[in-house]
């Protein structure tokens, strides 16, 4: 193929891609801000998950300790 024809095909393909992708084009700063927003939501979800997990583990520990104390109290009354 002649180089001139290749360049012409390349230009036509690039133009077609630009036209096809035009509805999806987003400004760089807006795109960056959207990523920051998503990151903040991901961080928030991670923190909530961490806090809930800590609360559940704390409740389980308190339950076990409470059961032990009650067990000792009833065992002491039985003796």
N, C-alpha and C positions, 0 to 999 in steps of 0.2 A: 504494500500500500504506500501511496505517496505521502510524504510528511504533511503536505498541505491538506490533504483529505483527513488525515488523522487529527490535525489541529482543529479542523472544522467540526468533525464528529465530537471531539472533546468539548468544544465550546457549546455545541448543541445539547450534549448530555448535561453539562454543568448548568446550563440555563433551565433545562427541564427539571433538574433536581431542585434548583432554587425556587422555581414556581411551585413544585409539588410540596416543598417543605415550608413555604411561606406561612401557611396558617398555623404552623407549630412553632414559629420563631418567637423567642422570649428574650427580652432585654437581659443583659448580663447581670445587672444589679438586682433586678427583680428575681431572677433565677437564684442568685446567691442568697437573697433574703428568704426565699422559699425553703432553701436548704437549711438555713439557720432556724426557721420556724419548725421544720420537721425535727431537727436535732434537739431543739428545746423540748418538744413533745416526747421524744425518745428518752431524754434525760429525766423528764418528769415521771414517765412511766417506770423507768428504772428505779428512781427514788421511792416511788409509791410501792413498787414490788418489794424493795429492800425493807421499807418500814413495816409493811404488812407481814413479811416473813419474820422480822424481829419481834413483832407483837405476838404472832402465833407461837413462836418458840418461847417467849417469855411467859405466856399463858400456860403452856405445857409444863414449864419448869415450876411455876407457882402451883399448878395443880398437883404435880408429883410431891412437892414439898408439903403442901397442905394435906395430902393423903397420908404422907409419912407422919406428920404431926398428929393427925386424928388417929392413926393407927397406934402410935405410942400412947396417946391419951387413953384410948379404949383398952389397950393392952395393960396399961398401968392400973386402970380401974378393975380389971379382971384379976390382977395379981393380988 
